[in-house]
């Protein structure tokens, strides 16, 4: 069976990176981060790696193609086995990935929880106003999952089971279609 490929979408503080790390540590998923791709671009340009410059790097990388970051992530994921793509924020990115068979999970958490996470992580509790934040709640996904709280992993094990079941059913449909076609 083909490897499982899943992307995590959602706004800042929704728990994308923590969930991706959990999938990597507990289920062996190779993690590809759109944030890391943007971070590499800020370093290449000599910019500081703060939120403003990371968003500017993402905007630059998406110039002319709003799905370019997703394409770069998918290229990086090639040949890696099971993969989780962390940090999908735009509808075009989700659409691009779903069209290529990647299972989408949009993570959500109440704004107060997101603010507390941002405060712990970045020292600020403000949810940034940027296209990647306003559009993140509309990214197409196969599952919408609450990360309030992320917890001990029992809820994430349920999510993994659902993702794997969807992947298996798509795989069976693909092969059934090939046999009959």
TIVO-2410 file (N, C-alpha, C; in nm, 3 decimals):
# residues 181
REC num residu      c1      c2      c3 atome chaine
REC   1      X   0.085  -0.118   0.000     N      A
REC   1      X   0.000   0.000   0.000    CA      A
REC   1      X   0.090   0.124   0.000     C      A
REC   2      X   0.044   0.226  -0.069     N      A
REC   2      X   0.117   0.353  -0.072    CA      A
REC   2      X   0.127   0.411   0.067     C      A
REC   3      X   0.231   0.492   0.091     N      A
REC   3      X   0.244   0.556   0.223    CA      A
REC   3      X   0.129   0.653   0.250     C      A
REC   4      X   0.100   0.673   0.378     N      A
REC   4      X  -0.001   0.769   0.421    CA      A
REC   4      X   0.059   0.908   0.410     C      A
REC   5      X  -0.015   0.998   0.348     N      A
REC   5      X   0.027   1.138   0.342    CA      A
REC   5      X  -0.088   1.222   0.397     C      A
REC   6      X  -0.056   1.307   0.493     N      A
REC   6      X  -0.159   1.388   0.559    CA      A
REC   6      X  -0.105   1.529   0.576     C      A
REC   7      X  -0.194   1.627   0.563     N      A
REC   7      X  -0.153   1.765   0.594    CA      A
REC   7      X  -0.235   1.817   0.710     C      A
REC   8      X  -0.172   1.907   0.786     N      A
REC   8      X  -0.237   1.972   0.900    CA      A
REC   8      X  -0.254   2.119   0.867     C      A
REC   9      X  -0.376   2.165   0.872     N      A
REC   9      X  -0.409   2.304   0.842    CA      A
REC   9      X  -0.467   2.369   0.967     C      A
REC  10      X  -0.464   2.500   0.968     N      A
REC  10      X  -0.525   2.573   1.078    CA      A
REC  10      X  -0.449   2.700   1.109     C      A
REC  11      X  -0.509   2.787   1.187     N      A
REC  11      X  -0.447   2.915   1.220    CA      A
REC  11      X  -0.336   2.900   1.325     C      A
REC  12      X  -0.267   3.009   1.352     N      A
REC  12      X  -0.162   3.011   1.453    CA      A
REC  12      X  -0.218   2.966   1.587     C      A
REC  13      X  -0.146   2.878   1.654     N      A
REC  13      X  -0.186   2.831   1.785    CA      A
REC  13      X  -0.288   2.718   1.785     C      A
REC  14      X  -0.323   2.667   1.667     N      A
REC  14      X  -0.421   2.559   1.660    CA      A
REC  14      X  -0.363   2.424   1.701     C      A
REC  15      X  -0.231   2.412   1.705     N      A
REC  15      X  -0.167   2.287   1.745    CA      A
REC  15      X  -0.109   2.206   1.632     C      A
REC  16      X  -0.087   2.269   1.516     N      A
REC  16      X  -0.037   2.197   1.399    CA      A
REC  16      X   0.100   2.136   1.424     C      A
REC  17      X   0.193   2.216   1.471     N      A
REC  17      X   0.330   2.168   1.490    CA      A
REC  17      X   0.338   2.064   1.600     C      A
REC  18      X   0.268   2.085   1.709     N      A
REC  18      X   0.269   1.987   1.817    CA      A
REC  18      X   0.209   1.855   1.771     C      A
REC  19      X   0.101   1.861   1.693     N      A
REC  19      X   0.039   1.740   1.641    CA      A
REC  19      X   0.133   1.670   1.542     C      A
REC  20      X   0.197   1.748   1.455     N      A
REC  20      X   0.292   1.691   1.358    CA      A
REC  20      X   0.409   1.623   1.430     C      A
REC  21      X   0.460   1.688   1.533     N      A
REC  21      X   0.570   1.627   1.609    CA      A
REC  21      X   0.525   1.497   1.675     C      A
REC  22      X   0.404   1.496   1.729     N      A
REC  22      X   0.350   1.376   1.792    CA      A
REC  22      X   0.340   1.263   1.690     C      A
REC  23      X   0.288   1.293   1.570     N      A
REC  23      X   0.277   1.192   1.466    CA      A
REC  23      X   0.414   1.138   1.426     C      A
REC  24      X   0.512   1.226   1.423     N      A
REC  24      X   0.648   1.186   1.390    CA      A
REC  24      X   0.708   1.098   1.499     C      A
REC  25      X   0.696   1.141   1.624     N      A
REC  25      X   0.758   1.068   1.736    CA      A
REC  25      X   0.687   0.936   1.765     C      A
REC  26      X   0.555   0.931   1.756     N      A
REC  26      X   0.480   0.813   1.799    CA      A
REC  26      X   0.436   0.721   1.686     C      A
REC  27      X   0.437   0.771   1.563     N      A
REC  27      X   0.390   0.689   1.451    CA      A
REC  27      X   0.486   0.688   1.333     C      A
REC  28      X   0.603   0.748   1.348     N      A
REC  28      X   0.706   0.741   1.245    CA      A
REC  28      X   0.682   0.823   1.120     C      A
REC  29      X   0.589   0.918   1.126     N      A
REC  29      X   0.566   1.004   1.009    CA      A
REC  29      X   0.688   1.094   0.989     C      A
REC  30      X   0.729   1.110   0.864     N      A
REC  30      X   0.830   1.209   0.831    CA      A
REC  30      X   0.760   1.345   0.830     C      A
REC  31      X   0.814   1.443   0.901     N      A
REC  31      X   0.750   1.574   0.912    CA      A
REC  31      X   0.811   1.671   0.812     C      A
REC  32      X   0.725   1.733   0.733     N      A
REC  32      X   0.764   1.840   0.642    CA      A
REC  32      X   0.688   1.964   0.688     C      A
REC  33      X   0.759   2.072   0.713     N      A
REC  33      X   0.698   2.193   0.768    CA      A
REC  33      X   0.703   2.308   0.669     C      A
REC  34      X   0.585   2.364   0.636     N      A
REC  34      X   0.584   2.483   0.552    CA      A
REC  34      X   0.654   2.597   0.624     C      A
REC  35      X   0.641   2.603   0.757     N      A
REC  35      X   0.712   2.704   0.835    CA      A
REC  35      X   0.863   2.692   0.821     C      A
REC  36      X   0.914   2.568   0.818     N      A
REC  36      X   1.059   2.549   0.800    CA      A
REC  36      X   1.103   2.593   0.660     C      A
REC  37      X   1.019   2.571   0.560     N      A
REC  37      X   1.051   2.617   0.424    CA      A
REC  37      X   1.060   2.770   0.424     C      A
REC  38      X   0.965   2.836   0.491     N      A
REC  38      X   0.968   2.983   0.501    CA      A
REC  38      X   1.088   3.029   0.582     C      A
REC  39      X   1.120   2.957   0.689     N      A
REC  39      X   1.235   2.991   0.773    CA      A
REC  39      X   1.365   2.984   0.691     C      A
REC  40      X   1.379   2.882   0.608     N      A
REC  40      X   1.497   2.870   0.523    CA      A
REC  40      X   1.506   2.988   0.426     C      A
REC  41      X   1.391   3.033   0.377     N      A
REC  41      X   1.389   3.149   0.287    CA      A
REC  41      X   1.431   3.277   0.360     C      A
REC  42      X   1.386   3.293   0.486     N      A
REC  42      X   1.428   3.414   0.562    CA      A
REC  42      X   1.578   3.412   0.585     C      A
REC  43      X   1.634   3.296   0.614     N      A
REC  43      X   1.779   3.283   0.634    CA      A
REC  43      X   1.852   3.316   0.505     C      A
REC  44      X   1.802   3.259   0.393     N      A
REC  44      X   1.865   3.285   0.262    CA      A
REC  44      X   1.867   3.435   0.231     C      A
REC  45      X   1.763   3.506   0.274     N      A
REC  45      X   1.753   3.649   0.247    CA      A
REC  45      X   1.820   3.735   0.355     C      A
REC  46      X   1.866   3.672   0.464     N      A
REC  46      X   1.928   3.747   0.572    CA      A
REC  46      X   1.830   3.820   0.661     C      A
REC  47      X   1.705   3.775   0.661     N      A
REC  47      X   1.600   3.836   0.743    CA      A
REC  47      X   1.594   3.769   0.879     C      A
REC  48      X   1.543   3.839   0.981     N      A
REC  48      X   1.520   3.773   1.109    CA      A
REC  48      X   1.403   3.675   1.095     C      A
REC  49      X   1.404   3.571   1.177     N      A
REC  49      X   1.300   3.466   1.168    CA      A
REC  49      X   1.183   3.496   1.261     C      A
REC  50      X   1.135   3.621   1.260     N      A
REC  50      X   1.016   3.655   1.339    CA      A
REC  50      X   0.892   3.632   1.252     C      A
REC  51      X   0.775   3.638   1.316     N      A
REC  51      X   0.649   3.608   1.245    CA      A
REC  51      X   0.631   3.697   1.121     C      A
REC  52      X   0.659   3.826   1.133     N      A
REC  52      X   0.642   3.918   1.020    CA      A
REC  52      X   0.725   3.873   0.901     C      A
REC  53      X   0.853   3.840   0.924     N      A
REC  53      X   0.940   3.802   0.813    CA      A
REC  53      X   0.910   3.661   0.761     C      A
REC  54      X   0.865   3.572   0.849     N      A
REC  54      X   0.825   3.439   0.801    CA      A
REC  54      X   0.704   3.451   0.708     C      A
REC  55      X   0.608   3.537   0.746     N      A
REC  55      X   0.492   3.558   0.659    CA      A
REC  55      X   0.534   3.625   0.528     C      A
REC  56      X   0.628   3.719   0.535     N      A
REC  56      X   0.678   3.784   0.413    CA      A
REC  56      X   0.748   3.683   0.322     C      A
REC  57      X   0.825   3.592   0.381     N      A
REC  57      X   0.892   3.489   0.302    CA      A
REC  57      X   0.789   3.398   0.236     C      A
REC  58      X   0.685   3.360   0.311     N      A
REC  58      X   0.579   3.278   0.254    CA      A
REC  58      X   0.508   3.350   0.140     C      A
REC  59      X   0.479   3.479   0.160     N      A
REC  59      X   0.415   3.558   0.055    CA      A
REC  59      X   0.503   3.560  -0.070     C      A
REC  60      X   0.634   3.580  -0.049     N      A
REC  60      X   0.727   3.584  -0.162    CA      A
REC  60      X   0.730   3.449  -0.235     C      A
REC  61      X   0.738   3.341  -0.159     N      A
REC  61      X   0.744   3.208  -0.221    CA      A
REC  61      X   0.616   3.174  -0.296     C      A
REC  62      X   0.504   3.231  -0.254     N      A
REC  62      X   0.375   3.204  -0.319    CA      A
REC  62      X   0.347   3.297  -0.437     C      A
REC  63      X   0.432   3.397  -0.460     N      A
REC  63      X   0.408   3.494  -0.567    CA      A
REC  63      X   0.382   3.421  -0.699     C      A
REC  64      X   0.267   3.448  -0.757     N      A
REC  64      X   0.231   3.389  -0.886    CA      A
REC  64      X   0.172   3.250  -0.875     C      A
REC  65      X   0.185   3.184  -0.760     N      A
REC  65      X   0.131   3.050  -0.743    CA      A
REC  65      X   0.099   3.027  -0.596     C      A
REC  66      X  -0.027   3.047  -0.555     N      A
REC  66      X  -0.060   3.035  -0.413    CA      A
REC  66      X  -0.040   2.895  -0.356     C      A
REC  67      X  -0.021   2.795  -0.441     N      A
REC  67      X   0.002   2.658  -0.393    CA      A
REC  67      X   0.150   2.619  -0.396     C      A
REC  68      X   0.238   2.713  -0.424     N      A
REC  68      X   0.381   2.679  -0.442    CA      A
REC  68      X   0.442   2.617  -0.317     C      A
REC  69      X   0.410   2.669  -0.198     N      A
REC  69      X   0.465   2.610  -0.075    CA      A
REC  69      X   0.420   2.465  -0.060     C      A
REC  70      X   0.295   2.437  -0.093     N      A
REC  70      X   0.245   2.299  -0.086    CA      A
REC  70      X   0.320   2.211  -0.184     C      A
REC  71      X   0.346   2.262  -0.304     N      A
REC  71      X   0.422   2.184  -0.404    CA      A
REC  71      X   0.564   2.157  -0.355     C      A
REC  72      X   0.627   2.257  -0.294     N      A
REC  72      X   0.762   2.238  -0.240    CA      A
REC  72      X   0.761   2.133  -0.128     C      A
REC  73      X   0.659   2.137  -0.043     N      A
REC  73      X   0.648   2.041   0.066    CA      A
REC  73      X   0.628   1.900   0.011     C      A
REC  74      X   0.543   1.887  -0.089     N      A
REC  74      X   0.518   1.755  -0.147    CA      A
REC  74      X   0.643   1.700  -0.214     C      A
REC  75      X   0.719   1.787  -0.276     N      A
REC  75      X   0.846   1.744  -0.337    CA      A
REC  75      X   0.942   1.696  -0.229     C      A
REC  76      X   0.949   1.769  -0.117     N      A
REC  76      X   1.035   1.728  -0.006    CA      A
REC  76      X   0.989   1.597   0.055     C      A
REC  77      X   0.859   1.569   0.052     N      A
REC  77      X   0.803   1.447   0.110    CA      A
REC  77      X   0.825   1.324   0.023     C      A
REC  78      X   0.858   1.345  -0.103     N      A
REC  78      X   0.870   1.235  -0.197    CA      A
REC  78      X   0.970   1.130  -0.148     C      A
REC  79      X   0.925   1.004  -0.147     N      A
REC  79      X   1.011   0.894  -0.109    CA      A
REC  79      X   1.037   0.878   0.040     C      A
REC  80      X   0.964   0.951   0.124     N      A
REC  80      X   0.989   0.950   0.268    CA      A
REC  80      X   0.901   0.854   0.347     C      A
REC  81      X   0.816   0.777   0.284     N      A
REC  81      X   0.723   0.691   0.358    CA      A
REC  81      X   0.604   0.772   0.405     C      A
REC  82      X   0.549   0.737   0.521     N      A
REC  82      X   0.437   0.813   0.575    CA      A
REC  82      X   0.483   0.955   0.607     C      A
REC  83      X   0.403   1.055   0.566     N      A
REC  83      X   0.443   1.195   0.577    CA      A
REC  83      X   0.330   1.278   0.636     C      A
REC  84      X   0.368   1.371   0.724     N      A
REC  84      X   0.275   1.474   0.772    CA      A
REC  84      X   0.331   1.608   0.728     C      A
REC  85      X   0.248   1.686   0.659     N      A
REC  85      X   0.286   1.820   0.614    CA      A
REC  85      X   0.221   1.918   0.710     C      A
REC  86      X   0.305   1.993   0.778     N      A
REC  86      X   0.267   2.081   0.888    CA      A
REC  86      X   0.260   2.226   0.839     C      A
REC  87      X   0.147   2.292   0.863     N      A
REC  87      X   0.142   2.436   0.842    CA      A
REC  87      X   0.067   2.484   0.720     C      A
REC  88      X  -0.026   2.406   0.668     N      A
REC  88      X  -0.106   2.450   0.554    CA      A
REC  88      X  -0.199   2.560   0.603     C      A
REC  89      X  -0.198   2.674   0.532     N      A
REC  89      X  -0.275   2.789   0.577    CA      A
REC  89      X  -0.368   2.846   0.473     C      A
REC  90      X  -0.350   2.811   0.346     N      A
REC  90      X  -0.431   2.871   0.240    CA      A
REC  90      X  -0.517   2.765   0.172     C      A
REC  91      X  -0.634   2.808   0.125     N      A
REC  91      X  -0.724   2.718   0.055    CA      A
REC  91      X  -0.657   2.655  -0.066     C      A
REC  92      X  -0.579   2.733  -0.141     N      A
REC  92      X  -0.511   2.681  -0.260    CA      A
REC  92      X  -0.413   2.570  -0.223     C      A
REC  93      X  -0.349   2.582  -0.107     N      A
REC  93      X  -0.256   2.477  -0.063    CA      A
REC  93      X  -0.332   2.348  -0.032     C      A
REC  94      X  -0.442   2.360   0.041     N      A
REC  94      X  -0.522   2.243   0.072    CA      A
REC  94      X  -0.579   2.178  -0.053     C      A
REC  95      X  -0.629   2.259  -0.145     N      A
REC  95      X  -0.684   2.206  -0.269    CA      A
REC  95      X  -0.577   2.134  -0.351     C      A
REC  96      X  -0.459   2.193  -0.358     N      A
REC  96      X  -0.347   2.132  -0.431    CA      A
REC  96      X  -0.313   1.995  -0.372     C      A
REC  97      X  -0.299   1.989  -0.241     N      A
REC  97      X  -0.261   1.865  -0.175    CA      A
REC  97      X  -0.371   1.759  -0.186     C      A
REC  98      X  -0.495   1.798  -0.164     N      A
REC  98      X  -0.606   1.702  -0.172    CA      A
REC  98      X  -0.618   1.645  -0.313     C      A
REC  99      X  -0.593   1.728  -0.415     N      A
REC  99      X  -0.599   1.680  -0.554    CA      A
REC  99      X  -0.491   1.576  -0.581     C      A
REC 100      X  -0.391   1.570  -0.496     N      A
REC 100      X  -0.282   1.473  -0.510    CA      A
REC 100      X  -0.292   1.360  -0.409     C      A
REC 101      X  -0.411   1.344  -0.350     N      A
REC 101      X  -0.437   1.232  -0.262    CA      A
REC 101      X  -0.392   1.248  -0.118     C      A
REC 102      X  -0.351   1.368  -0.079     N      A
REC 102      X  -0.308   1.391   0.058    CA      A
REC 102      X  -0.433   1.414   0.144     C      A
REC 103      X  -0.440   1.345   0.257     N      A
REC 103      X  -0.554   1.356   0.347    CA      A
REC 103      X  -0.540   1.484   0.429     C      A
REC 104      X  -0.647   1.563   0.432     N      A
REC 104      X  -0.643   1.691   0.502    CA      A
REC 104      X  -0.707   1.686   0.639     C      A
REC 105      X  -0.638   1.743   0.736     N      A
REC 105      X  -0.692   1.758   0.871    CA      A
REC 105      X  -0.679   1.905   0.909     C      A
REC 106      X  -0.793   1.969   0.934     N      A
REC 106      X  -0.791   2.108   0.980    CA      A
REC 106      X  -0.807   2.107   1.132     C      A
REC 107      X  -0.709   2.163   1.200     N      A
REC 107      X  -0.710   2.168   1.345    CA      A
REC 107      X  -0.772   2.298   1.392     C      A
REC 108      X  -0.851   2.286   1.499     N      A
REC 108      X  -0.918   2.403   1.556    CA      A
REC 108      X  -0.902   2.403   1.706     C      A
REC 109      X  -0.900   2.522   1.762     N      A
REC 109      X  -0.900   2.541   1.907    CA      A
REC 109      X  -0.965   2.676   1.933     C      A
REC 110      X  -1.031   2.691   2.048     N      A
REC 110      X  -1.091   2.821   2.081    CA      A
REC 110      X  -0.983   2.931   2.083     C      A
REC 111      X  -1.027   3.052   2.050     N      A
REC 111      X  -0.931   3.163   2.042    CA      A
REC 111      X  -0.854   3.181   2.173     C      A
REC 112      X  -0.917   3.163   2.289     N      A
REC 112      X  -0.847   3.178   2.417    CA      A
REC 112      X  -0.734   3.076   2.430     C      A
REC 113      X  -0.758   2.954   2.384     N      A
REC 113      X  -0.654   2.849   2.387    CA      A
REC 113      X  -0.542   2.885   2.292     C      A
REC 114      X  -0.579   2.930   2.172     N      A
REC 114      X  -0.476   2.969   2.074    CA      A
REC 114      X  -0.392   3.085   2.128     C      A
REC 115      X  -0.456   3.184   2.189     N      A
REC 115      X  -0.382   3.298   2.246    CA      A
REC 115      X  -0.284   3.251   2.354     C      A
REC 116      X  -0.328   3.160   2.441     N      A
REC 116      X  -0.240   3.109   2.547    CA      A
REC 116      X  -0.121   3.034   2.486     C      A
REC 117      X  -0.145   2.956   2.383     N      A
REC 117      X  -0.036   2.884   2.316    CA      A
REC 117      X   0.062   2.981   2.252     C      A
REC 118      X   0.010   3.084   2.185     N      A
REC 118      X   0.097   3.184   2.123    CA      A
REC 118      X   0.179   3.259   2.228     C      A
REC 119      X   0.116   3.286   2.341     N      A
REC 119      X   0.188   3.354   2.449    CA      A
REC 119      X   0.304   3.267   2.500     C      A
REC 120      X   0.278   3.138   2.521     N      A
REC 120      X   0.384   3.047   2.566    CA      A
REC 120      X   0.493   3.034   2.461     C      A
REC 121      X   0.454   3.024   2.335     N      A
REC 121      X   0.550   3.000   2.228    CA      A
REC 121      X   0.626   3.125   2.186     C      A
REC 122      X   0.553   3.235   2.165     N      A
REC 122      X   0.613   3.355   2.107    CA      A
REC 122      X   0.622   3.472   2.204     C      A
REC 123      X   0.561   3.457   2.322     N      A
REC 123      X   0.560   3.569   2.415    CA      A
REC 123      X   0.455   3.673   2.385     C      A
REC 124      X   0.369   3.645   2.285     N      A
REC 124      X   0.259   3.735   2.251    CA      A
REC 124      X   0.131   3.654   2.247     C      A
REC 125      X   0.021   3.716   2.282     N      A
REC 125      X  -0.105   3.645   2.280    CA      A
REC 125      X  -0.196   3.688   2.168     C      A
REC 126      X  -0.148   3.780   2.086     N      A
REC 126      X  -0.231   3.830   1.977    CA      A
REC 126      X  -0.230   3.733   1.861     C      A
REC 127      X  -0.347   3.707   1.807     N      A
REC 127      X  -0.358   3.626   1.687    CA      A
REC 127      X  -0.332   3.720   1.570     C      A
REC 128      X  -0.230   3.693   1.490     N      A
REC 128      X  -0.191   3.786   1.384    CA      A
REC 128      X  -0.298   3.802   1.276     C      A
REC 129      X  -0.309   3.923   1.224     N      A
REC 129      X  -0.398   3.951   1.111    CA      A
REC 129      X  -0.315   3.938   0.984     C      A
REC 130      X  -0.341   3.835   0.909     N      A
REC 130      X  -0.270   3.810   0.785    CA      A
REC 130      X  -0.356   3.713   0.705     C      A
REC 131      X  -0.343   3.715   0.575     N      A
REC 131      X  -0.422   3.626   0.489    CA      A
REC 131      X  -0.411   3.481   0.536     C      A
REC 132      X  -0.292   3.440   0.578     N      A
REC 132      X  -0.273   3.301   0.620    CA      A
REC 132      X  -0.351   3.268   0.746     C      A
REC 133      X  -0.387   3.368   0.824     N      A
REC 133      X  -0.467   3.345   0.944    CA      A
REC 133      X  -0.616   3.350   0.913     C      A
REC 134      X  -0.657   3.445   0.832     N      A
REC 134      X  -0.800   3.460   0.803    CA      A
REC 134      X  -0.851   3.347   0.713     C      A
REC 135      X  -0.765   3.294   0.627     N      A
REC 135      X  -0.807   3.188   0.535    CA      A
REC 135      X  -0.791   3.048   0.596     C      A
REC 136      X  -0.712   3.035   0.700     N      A
REC 136      X  -0.680   2.903   0.757    CA      A
REC 136      X  -0.805   2.827   0.801     C      A
REC 137      X  -0.906   2.896   0.847     N      A
REC 137      X  -1.028   2.829   0.894    CA      A
REC 137      X  -1.113   2.774   0.780     C      A
REC 138      X  -1.077   2.809   0.656     N      A
REC 138      X  -1.155   2.763   0.541    CA      A
REC 138      X  -1.079   2.663   0.453     C      A
REC 139      X  -0.961   2.623   0.495     N      A
REC 139      X  -0.883   2.527   0.416    CA      A
REC 139      X  -0.962   2.397   0.406     C      A
REC 140      X  -0.978   2.344   0.285     N      A
REC 140      X  -1.054   2.219   0.271    CA      A
REC 140      X  -0.982   2.104   0.342     C      A
REC 141      X  -1.061   2.017   0.404     N      A
REC 141      X  -1.003   1.907   0.479    CA      A
REC 141      X  -1.099   1.789   0.483     C      A
REC 142      X  -1.044   1.672   0.504     N      A
REC 142      X  -1.125   1.552   0.520    CA      A
REC 142      X  -1.179   1.541   0.663     C      A
REC 143      X  -1.103   1.597   0.757     N      A
REC 143      X  -1.141   1.595   0.898    CA      A
REC 143      X  -1.119   1.733   0.959     C      A
REC 144      X  -1.205   1.771   1.050     N      A
REC 144      X  -1.183   1.890   1.133    CA      A
REC 144      X  -1.168   1.835   1.274     C      A
REC 145      X  -1.059   1.874   1.341     N      A
REC 145      X  -1.023   1.812   1.469    CA      A
REC 145      X  -0.993   1.919   1.572     C      A
REC 146      X  -1.054   1.907   1.688     N      A
REC 146      X  -1.028   2.000   1.797    CA      A
REC 146      X  -0.901   1.960   1.872     C      A
REC 147      X  -0.818   2.057   1.900     N      A
REC 147      X  -0.697   2.031   1.977    CA      A
REC 147      X  -0.707   2.095   2.114     C      A
REC 148      X  -0.828   2.107   2.164     N      A
REC 148      X  -0.849   2.164   2.297    CA      A
REC 148      X  -0.899   2.056   2.391     C      A
REC 149      X  -0.815   2.000   2.471     N      A
REC 149      X  -0.669   2.012   2.473    CA      A
REC 149      X  -0.606   1.909   2.380     C      A
REC 150      X  -0.476   1.926   2.353     N      A
REC 150      X  -0.405   1.826   2.274    CA      A
REC 150      X  -0.394   1.699   2.358     C      A
REC 151      X  -0.367   1.714   2.487     N      A
REC 151      X  -0.376   1.602   2.581    CA      A
REC 151      X  -0.265   1.501   2.573     C      A
REC 152      X  -0.296   1.380   2.622     N      A
REC 152      X  -0.197   1.275   2.637    CA      A
REC 152      X  -0.178   1.190   2.512     C      A
REC 153      X  -0.245   1.220   2.408     N      A
REC 153      X  -0.230   1.145   2.284    CA      A
REC 153      X  -0.346   1.051   2.254     C      A
REC 154      X  -0.436   1.027   2.350     N      A
REC 154      X  -0.546   0.935   2.322    CA      A
REC 154      X  -0.634   0.988   2.210     C      A
REC 155      X  -0.663   1.117   2.209     N      A
REC 155      X  -0.744   1.174   2.100    CA      A
REC 155      X  -0.668   1.169   1.969     C      A
REC 156      X  -0.537   1.189   1.975     N      A
REC 156      X  -0.458   1.184   1.852    CA      A
REC 156      X  -0.450   1.042   1.797     C      A
REC 157      X  -0.453   0.942   1.883     N      A
REC 157      X  -0.456   0.803   1.835    CA      A
REC 157      X  -0.586   0.777   1.759     C      A
REC 158      X  -0.696   0.836   1.803     N      A
REC 158      X  -0.823   0.824   1.731    CA      A
REC 158      X  -0.810   0.891   1.594     C      A
REC 159      X  -0.750   1.009   1.591     N      A
REC 159      X  -0.730   1.078   1.465    CA      A
REC 159      X  -0.645   0.993   1.369     C      A
REC 160      X  -0.536   0.936   1.418     N      A
REC 160      X  -0.452   0.852   1.334    CA      A
REC 160      X  -0.532   0.734   1.280     C      A
REC 161      X  -0.612   0.672   1.364     N      A
REC 161      X  -0.694   0.558   1.319    CA      A
REC 161      X  -0.789   0.600   1.208     C      A
REC 162      X  -0.849   0.718   1.221     N      A
REC 162      X  -0.941   0.766   1.117    CA      A
REC 162      X  -0.868   0.798   0.987     C      A
REC 163      X  -0.751   0.860   0.998     N      A
REC 163      X  -0.671   0.892   0.879    CA      A
REC 163      X  -0.630   0.764   0.809     C      A
REC 164      X  -0.580   0.667   0.884     N      A
REC 164      X  -0.536   0.540   0.825    CA      A
REC 164      X  -0.654   0.466   0.761     C      A
REC 165      X  -0.770   0.468   0.825     N      A
REC 165      X  -0.888   0.403   0.768    CA      A
REC 165      X  -0.929   0.470   0.636     C      A
REC 166      X  -0.927   0.602   0.632     N      A
REC 166      X  -0.961   0.673   0.508    CA      A
REC 166      X  -0.858   0.641   0.400     C      A
REC 167      X  -0.732   0.640   0.437     N      A
REC 167      X  -0.627   0.607   0.342    CA      A
REC 167      X  -0.648   0.466   0.284     C      A
REC 168      X  -0.678   0.370   0.371     N      A
REC 168      X  -0.699   0.231   0.327    CA      A
REC 168      X  -0.820   0.222   0.234     C      A
REC 169      X  -0.928   0.294   0.266     N      A
REC 169      X  -1.047   0.287   0.181    CA      A
REC 169      X  -1.020   0.351   0.045     C      A
REC 170      X  -0.945   0.460   0.043     N      A
REC 170      X  -0.909   0.522  -0.087    CA      A
REC 170      X  -0.822   0.428  -0.168     C      A
REC 171      X  -0.729   0.360  -0.101     N      A
REC 171      X  -0.640   0.266  -0.168    CA      A
REC 171      X  -0.720   0.152  -0.230     C      A
REC 172      X  -0.818   0.099  -0.155     N      A
REC 172      X  -0.902  -0.009  -0.207    CA      A
REC 172      X  -0.985   0.038  -0.325     C      A
REC 173      X  -1.043   0.159  -0.316     N      A
REC 173      X  -1.122   0.212  -0.428    CA      A
REC 173      X  -1.036   0.231  -0.552     C      A
REC 174      X  -0.913   0.280  -0.533     N      A
REC 174      X  -0.822   0.302  -0.645    CA      A
REC 174      X  -0.793   0.170  -0.716     C      A
REC 175      X  -0.761   0.067  -0.638     N      A
REC 175      X  -0.727  -0.061  -0.698    CA      A
REC 175      X  -0.850  -0.130  -0.757     C      A
REC 176      X  -0.966  -0.114  -0.696     N      A
REC 176      X  -1.088  -0.172  -0.752    CA      A
REC 176      X  -1.120  -0.106  -0.885     C      A
REC 177      X  -1.100   0.024  -0.894     N      A
REC 177      X  -1.124   0.097  -1.019    CA      A
REC 177      X  -1.027   0.055  -1.128     C      A
REC 178      X  -0.903   0.027  -1.091     N      A
REC 178      X  -0.803  -0.016  -1.190    CA      A
REC 178      X  -0.836  -0.155  -1.244     C      A
REC 179      X  -0.887  -0.243  -1.156     N      A
REC 179      X  -0.920  -0.380  -1.200    CA      A
REC 179      X  -1.041  -0.380  -1.294     C      A
REC 180      X  -1.139  -0.292  -1.266     N      A
REC 180      X  -1.260  -0.291  -1.347    CA      A
REC 180      X  -1.247  -0.207  -1.473     C      A
REC 181      X  -1.148  -0.116  -1.474     N      A
REC 181      X  -1.133  -0.024  -1.587    CA      A
REC 181      X  -1.047  -0.082  -1.689     C      A
***
